[in-house]
Amino acid sequence: SGTFSSRAISFLGIAVGLLGVGAALICLFGADAGQLLGLVIAAGSAIFLIVGMRAAKDALA
């Protein structure tokens, strides 16, 4: 249950997390995935910001 935007943010968070796990495994096996890891960190930060802003908005209302 939940609104469409909540489910979309959850889906994006899961997708970014799985991509991060994949990128970390690629690095552990010796390949260069530095740019991918950087993008995953940036995307995770953006999702964290969105979740935090939504929580702050709900706390103020």
Secondary structure, 3 states (H helix, E strand, C coil): CCCHHHHHHHHHHHHHHHHHHHHHHHHHCCCCCHHHHHHHHHHHHHHHHHHHHHHHHHHHC
